[in-house]
Amino acid sequence: MKKIRIIMMFLSFFFIGCNGDSSNTPSLLPIVIPIDLSKSGDKVEFDIQTDGKSRPYYVQIEFTRDNKVENGVSDFKILKKIVGKVFYQGEKQFATGVIIPIDIKVYKIKKNAKKLISDKIYNSQGAMVFTREYIARDIEGYKLDKGKYKFIVTNMKSISQMKNRKANIRFTRRTK
């Protein structure tokens, strides 16, 4: 698994981080890299080159859906209970599901120097995106100026419910 993660990081760096033509960046997103949420300290790293348009970029946890049914209960139903959901009552936001603390460090890279621009632990909870392949939970959004950035995303707590379950860190951008 670690070998695959290293290859994914290399490919992310090669295709995005080293790509001098940032006009190709939109076609290369999202970046999706496996992370083991059952192990504290598991982390992923990737580089991104932004195109200079002020758009929100998001780091998400993507929980892979499994279509199995065990003892009459679908795996999706079990996963929904772990992941939870986000809902609103008036203007107040509430979330259900297992809290997963995630540390995200963001560096701006200029020439050969790195400058830390964000270092925060997020207690992620609830999901807002449900598809046939995955359930996604937004962790944080960033407005990034034109340039090159390094993200380091670390799971801060062993989540026993995620043992033998696939999850990814997903980096994407929204058009507005």
Buried (B, 14 or more C-beta within 10 A) or exposed (E): EEEEBEEBBEBBBEBBBEBEEBEEBEEEBBBBBBBBBBBEEBBBBBBBBBBEEEBEBBBBBBBEBBEEEEEEEBBBEBBBEBBBBBEEEEEEEEBBBBEBBBBBBBBBBEEEEBEEEEEEEBEBBBBEEBEEEBBBBBBBEBEBEEBBBBBBBBBBBBBEBBEEBBBBBBBBBEEE
